Amino acid sequence: MPVKYRCVLLMTDRADLADPAEAVASTLFEVRHASRHARQETAFPAAAAEAVGRGDVDVLLNFLAPMIVPSRVLGGVRREAINFHPAPPDWPGIGSASYALYRGDAEFGVTAHRMTATIDGGEIVRVARFPVERGDTCETLFDRALVRSVGVFKDVCEELARNGGLRPSGDRWARPAITRKEFERWMLLSPEDSREEVARKVRAVKHSRLPGPFFLIGGERVPVDHVSLAPAAQIGRKSS
């Protein structure tokens, strides 16, 4: 029997995503550490760092976990350290589904890439794309990317287990990763914005569990829901 590579696995805490991912990893690798993390857990887990620090971990997989992997940990992985980004290479970083909707992209997707000190900047090893639907919101589009990530994870793990490494896909990141500060600035609407711009950004940003977009009024951020859409002068000018 072939020797199983040793693996450290970091995951989202969503069971519908983490359960199948952990099942795949447990079948294909010798898992030395596996942990699940909520969206707000940004500290890298000490147990994972300790596992890599022993010097015999071949593969580190970050499957939708929210933390950044420290460079010292990446340097201790013997073969591959792979991150799964629930967006195509067009949109590294934060707010990917919102930007895709705002721009009117026809496709969205999932990107698997090697982890480096640069966030969402490492060599891309797998991309899966799917169509953006007419009625998509950032919530529905991003959720489909999360679900599609399970299949990408399985494909990547199978190639890793079979070959001990991954081939580059040939795709390239379109830009540096968008930061949270950049996204929060972009979510702001001015009272001078047209109704069309307001509607376009609301469709791109509105989410049932996350804040935004906001009007910037008198230096204060005011949620769109708290501002009346009439008269037009209050929130924006009429389009010509």
N, C-alpha and C positions, 0 to 999 in steps of 0.2 A: 504493500500500500504506500502511496506517496505521503511524504511527511506534510502535515498541516502547518501552515505558517501561523505564527503567533500574532494575535490581534488585540488592539485596544479600540473599543467602540463607544463613541459618545453619540447620544440620540436626543431627539425631542421627547417631551413627556406625553405626546399624543399617542395613546395606545394603538389606535388603528394604523399608525405609521410605524411606530417603534416595534410592535410585536412581530410583523413580518420581517422587518430588517434584522432584528435580533435572531430570529429563527434561521435566516439565510446565513448570517455570520457564524452562528453556532454550528451549523452544518459544515461549512467550508473551512473554518479556521479554528485554531485553539485560542479561545477568547480568554485573555488574561484579565481584562477589566471591561465591564459594560455598565453604563450609567445613563439615566434619563434626566433631562433638565428642562425646567420651565423657562418661558421666554425671558423672565427677568434674571435668571441665574447666569451672570456673565463671568464669574470667577472660574478659572480652570480648576477642575477637581484634583485635589492632592493625590488621591489614590491612583488616578490615571497617570499623573506625573511620576509617581513612584514606580508604577509598572514599567513605564518606558525607561526610567532611570536604571533599571536592572540590566539593561543592555541587550536583551534578547527579543524585543518586540519588533516584528517584521513589518507590520501594517498598522497604521492609525487611520481610523475612519470617523469623520465627523458628519453624522447623518442628521442634519437640521438642528443640531444643538446650537445654542446662542453664543457660546463663548469663542474668543480668539485663542488659538493654540500658540503658546509662547515659542519663540525661536529655539530656546534651549531644549524644549521637548521635541520639536520637529527634528532637531539635529541628532536626537537619540534614536530615531526610527530607522531601521536597517534597510527597508525597501521602499515602501510607498506611504505617503501621508496624503489622504484624499478628502476633499470637502465636497459636499453636495449642495449646490446653490439653486434654489427653486426659481430660476429665471434664466433666460437665454444670455449668451455673451454680450448682447446689446446693452444689458442692464445689470452691471455688477453693483454690489452694495445695497443700499436701503431704498425702499419705495418702488421696486422694479415693476410690479403690476400696475401701479398708478401711472408711472411714466409711459408704459406701453399703451395703456388706454388713452391717455392724453394725446399721444402722438398719432394714435390711430393705427397701431401695428396690426398686421393681419395674423401674425403668429406670436406665440409665447413659448416657453419651454423650461428645460432643466439643464443645468451644466454641472458636470463633475470635473474637478480640476485638482492639480497638485497644490498643496498648501505651501505658501512661502511667507516671508515676513510682510509682504504686501497683501492686503485683504482683497480677495477675489481678483488676484493678479497672476496666479500661477498657471503653468501650462495646462491647457484644456485636454482632457482625455475622452470625454464623451458629451454629446449634446443630443437631447431629444426635444423635438418641437411638436406643437399641436396648434390648431386654429383658435383664434380669438373669436368668440361668439358674439352676435349682435347685442344680446342682452347682458353681457358680462359686466360685473362691477369688479373693483379691485379685490373684493372678498371672494367672489366666485372664481375669478381667474387665478388668484394666488392659491386657493384651495386645490384647484385642479393640478397646479404645478406641484404642490406637496404630495398629492396622491400619485402623480406620475413619477415622482422621485423614487418611490419604492421599486418600480421596475428598473430604473436606471441603476439604483443601488445593487440590485440583483445581478444585472449584466456586468457591472464593474467588478463585483466580488467574484463572479465566476471566472472572469478573465484573469484576475489576480491569482486566484487559487490554481488556475491551470498553468499560467505562464510565469508567475512570480513577479510580474511587472505589467505596466500598461503602455500602450502605444498612444502617442499624441493623436488627437482627432483632426488636427489641421485648422481648427477654428481659432479665432483671435478675439480677445476682449475689445469691445468697441471704444472703451474709454476707461479712465481710472474709476475706482469704486466711488459711488455716491455716498456721502456721509450723512449721518442723521441730521447734523446741523444744516446741510444743504437741502435736505428733503423738507425740514421744518420751515425753512425760508421759502421754499417753492410752494408750500401749501397755503401761503398767505395770499389773500385777495385784497385788492385795493377798492375803496369806494368808487374809484374812477373806472374800474373794469366794466366792460359791457356785460349784458345779460348772457350773451353767448359764451363769453369766457367763464363766467360764474358757473353756468350749467355744465360746461365741459370739464372744469376742474372738480366740481361736485361729483360728477359721475366717476372721475378718475380716482378720487380720494375717499369718498364716503364709505365708512365701514361700521358695522354694527357694534364692534367691540373696541374700536380705536378712535381717537379724537381727530378732528379736522374734516374739511378745511376750515380756515378761519379768515375773517375780515380783520384787517389792521385798521382800527378806528381810534384816533386820538392816542396812538402809541400802544393801545391794548389789543390783545388777540381776542376776538369775539367769535364764537362758533357760528357757522352759517345758519344753523337752526334758530339762533337767537336774534336774527336780523330779519325784519320784514322785507319782502321783495318789492314793496310799494311804499311811497312813490319811488320812481326810478332814480331820482336824485340822491336818495338815501344810500343806495348800494351801487349804483353805477349809471352810466349814461345810456340812453337809448341808442341802439345801433342805427346807422343811417341806411 
